[in-house]
C-alpha cells in the first residue's frame, strides 16, 4: 500500500494557522484596550462578515450600541459621536473577521488533506480536536461579549475574558506541538509523538495560571491600580478590599490581582527559564527562544505598569505572552521528543 501521508506539508499549514492565532491575539488586545469589544451587539456568523455599507445601516448599528450599559454609563456621557463609534466598531469587526478567516484556513485544508489521504495515521483525532477548540473559541468569544451587554455591566466578564484568551492560547500550544510532531515524522517516518514530561507540564500549568491572572487584571482594568514598580501605593503589599470575603478579593479586587500577577510572574519566570535551559541541551533553538522571550515578557510587563498601560506597550505584552506560549510548547516538545533511534537505544 502506497503511503500518501504528507507530514511536512501539514506541519507548515499548522504553523501558518499558529501565526494567524498570534495575530488575532494581537488584534484582540487592541480591541480590549480601545474599549471596542461591545461595539457589535449581535452575533451574525454569515451576514456579519460585511460591515455596515450605508449611512442608514451605520445609524442602526449605532442605535443598538447606544442601548448598552457601556454607552449609557460611559461612552454616551463622554460625548461619543458616530465617527467615534465607527473607530471602535472596526476593531471588533476585524477581530471577528480574523476569527472567521482562521476557521477557513484550518477547516478547508483539513478537509482537502483528509480526502487526499495526506494525514498520517493517528493524527486525525488530534486535528479534529484542534478544529473543535477553534469553534469553541468563537462561542466563548460571543459569551464574553454577551456578558457585558446586560444589567449595569460596562465591561465584559473577566472570567469569560480569561476563558476566551486561555482557549486561544491552548489552541496555539496544540498547533505548535502537532506541527513539531509532524516535522519529526517527516524526518523520521518511524518517529513517535513527543511525550509531555512532568516538569514541562508543571511549567505549562504555572504559565497558564499567570495568563489567567493577566486576563483578570485586563478585564478589571487592574493594570491601572499602580503605575510604580516594584512598590504599589508606596508599599509592597497593597490595600485590598476583604469586606466581601477572601474569595471575592482573590477574584475581583484589582489591587490584589495586580499584586498577584506582578509577583507570581517571577515563579513563572523561574519555571520557564529552567525549561528553556533544559530544552537548549536537547534542541537549542526552542530553548534559547524561550529564554529570550520570557525575559522580554517580564520587561514588557514592568514597562506596561510604569507607562500607565500604554496601549501599544500593553499590546506588545499580550503578543509576547502568546509567543511565550508557543516557545513553551516548543521547548516542552524538545524535552519529550522520541525518535526511532532514541527508542532503539532505550531498548
N, C-alpha and C positions, 0 to 999 in steps of 0.2 A: 504493500500500500504506500502510495506517494505521500510524503509529509508536506502539506501545503502551508503549515504554520509560518507566520512571518513576525516573530517576536521583536525584531529590530524596528519594523515599521510601526508596530503597536506602541513600542516604547516612546518613539518620537511623537506620536499622536498624543499620548498621555502627558508628555512634557509640555506640548502646546496648550493642552487643557489646563495644566497646572499654572502656566504663565497667565492664562486668562483669569484663573481664580485669584491670583495675586492682584491682577488689575482690578477686579471687581471689589476686592477688599479695599484697595486704594480709593476707588470711587465711593464705596460705602462710607469710608472715613470722611470724605469731603461732604457727602450727603448729611451725615450726622452733625458735623461741625458747623455747617451752614444752616442748620435747622430746616433742612429740606424734606425730611423723611415723611412728614404728614401732609405734604402738598397735594398728593394724589390720594383721594379718599376712597377709591374703588379699585377692585382687582379685576381687570379685564385681560385675561391671558392672550386673547387674539386681537380684539379691537384696540387694546391699549398699546399696541406696537407703534401706532402713529400718535403724535402729539396733536393738540387742537389745531385745526387748519383754517379757522375763520375767527373773526372777532367775536361772533356770537358764541362759538364753541369755547373760546377763552373766558368769556364772561360767565358762562355756565359752570366751567371748571372752578373759576374763582369763587363763585357763589357757594359751591359745595365746600370749598376750603373755609369760607367765612362762617360756616355753621359749626366749625370745630372749636373745641376749647382753646387750642393754641392761638387761633386768630382772635377769638373774643377776648382772651385774657392777656395776650402778649403782642402778637403781630398787629392786630387792629389798633389798640391804643398807641402803638409806636408809629402809626401812620402808614402802614403798608399800602402801596399802590398796585395796580395791575401789572405794571412794569416790574416791580419788585417781585411779585408773585411768579412771573414768568422765569425769573432768575432761579428761584428755588425749585420750581417745577422741573426745570431742565435736569438738575442733578438727580432727582428721584426718578424721572423718566429714563435717563441714561443708565442709571443703576439697574432698573428693571429690564431695559433693553439688553444690557450685557448679560443678565441672567438668562434671558431667552437665547441669546447667541451661544452661551456656554452649553446650554441644553442641546442645541442643534449640533454644535461642534462635537459633542460627546455622542449623542444618540445616533446620528446619521452614519458616521464612520463605523460605529459599533455594529449597526445592522449590516453594513456592507461587508465588514470583516467576518461577521458571523456567517453570512450567506456564502462567502468565498472560501470559508474554511481556514481563515488565517489565524484564528485564535488557538493558541496551544492548549493541550489537554489540561484541565483543572483550573483554567483562568476565566471561564465563562461566568461562574457564580460570583467571582470577585468583581468582574466588570459590571455585572448587573447590580451588585450591591452598591458600587460607586454611583451608578446611574440613579438608583433609588435615593441615595443620600443627596444627590443634586436636586431631585424632585422635592424631597423633604425640605431642602433649603428654601425653595420658593414658598412652600406652605408656611414655614416658620417665619419667613420674611413678612408675609401678609398678616399672620397672627401678631407679629410685633407691631406692625403699623396699626392694626385694629385696636391694640391695647391703648393707643394714645388718642383714639377718636371719640371715646365716650366719657361721661362723667365730667370731672373737672381736671382731668389729666392734660397737661400741656406738653408732655413728652411721652415717648413710648416706655413701656415697662423695661427696666434694666435687666429683669430676669429673661424676658424674651429677646432682648438685645444680646445677652450672653449666649443664649441657645442658638440664635441666628449666626453669630460670629463663630461660636465653637463648632457648629456643624460644618461651616465653610472650611475651617482650618483642619478639622478631622478628615474631610474630603481631600484637602490638599495633601495631607500626610499620606493618605491612601493612594493618591495618584502617583506621588513621588516613589513610594515603596514599590508599587506594582511596576512602574516604569523601570526601576532598577532591577527588579527580579527578571523582567523581560530582557533587559540588556545583558544580564548574566547568562540567561538562557541562550541568547544569540551567540555569545562567545563559546559557551559550552552546552551543547544540546542535552547533556546528562545532568546538568546542574539542578539542584533543588531550591525551592523558595527559601529565602533567608528566615532565620528564627528571630523572634523578639527576645533578646536577652533580659534577665531580671533587672539589672541596673538601668539598662536603656529604657525599659518600661517605667521604672521609677522616675527617671529623669523626665520622661514624657508626661507622667502624671503631675509632677511638680510644675512643669511648664504650663500644663492645662489649667491648674489652679491659678497660676499667675495671670493667665489670659482671662479667666472668668473674673478675677478681681479687677483687671483692667477694664473689662466690659462694664462692670458695675460702676466703676469710677466714671467712665464715659457717660453711661446712662443717667447718672445722678448729677452730672456736671461737677463731680467731686475733685476734678483736676484743678478747679478754681479755689479749692479750700485753702491752698497755700501757694505762694509764689517764691518761697525761700527754700533753700536746701543747705544742710541736712535738717535744720530745725523747722518746726511748724509752729506758728503763733509764738515764736521766740522760745519754744521749748521742744524737748524730744517727744514727749507724749502729749498729743493734742487733747483738748477738752471735748470729750464725746458725750452724746446725749444717751444716758442709760435709763431715762424715766420710763420708757416703754419696754424695758426688758433687754436682756443680753442678745436674744435672737434678733430683735429689731435693730439693735445697734450694729451688730455684725453684718447685717444685710441691707441696712438703709442709711446709717449715719455717714454723711460724706467725709467728715474729718477722720473717723476711724478707718473707713475703707481706703481713703487716700494714704493713711499711715501704713495700713497692711500691705497695700500694693507697692508702696515705696520700699518697705524693708523686706518683704517676702521675696522681692526681686533678687536679693543677694543669695538667698537659698537656691533659687532657680539658677542664678549665675554660677554658683559653685558646682551644682549638679551638671550643668551643661558644659562647663569648662572641663570637668573630669571626663565627660562623654566625648568631647572633642579631642582631648589628648589621647584617649584610648583608640578612637577611630583613626587618628593620624598614624598610628602604628600599623593599622591594617590597610587603610586606603587614604592617603594623605589629603587629597582634595576635599573630601567631605568633612573631615575633622578640622582642617585648617579653616575652611569656610565657616564652620560653626563657631570657632574661636573668634574670628574677626567679627561676625555678625552679632554675637552675644555682647561683645564689648561695645560695638556701635549702638546696640539697643539700650544698654544702660546709660550711655552718654546722651542719647536722644531723649530718654526718659527724664533725665535731670534738666536738659535744656527745655523740654516741654513745660516743666514746672516753673522754671525761673523766667520764662517768657510769657507767663500767664496763659498758657495753652494757645500759643500762636498756631493758627490753622495749619500752615504748611509744615511746621515742625511736628505738630501732632499727627498729621497725615503720614509724614516720614516715619514716625514712631510706630504707627499701625502697620505700614507696609513692611518695615523691618521686622516687626513681630511675625508677619506671615512668612517672610524669608527665613526667620529663625525656626519656625515650624518645619519648613522644607529641609533646612540644613540638619535639624534634629532627626528627622525621619531618615535622611541620607546617612547620617553618622550611625544611627541605630542599625540601619541595614548593613553598613560596612562591618559592624561587630558581629552580626548574626549571619553573615554570608556563608553559604555552604556550596562548594563546587564538587564535582565528581572526584577531582584529585584529592581534595581535603577529606572526602568521605572514605577514599581508598586508604589514605594514611591512617585515618582513625581506626579502620578495620584491622 
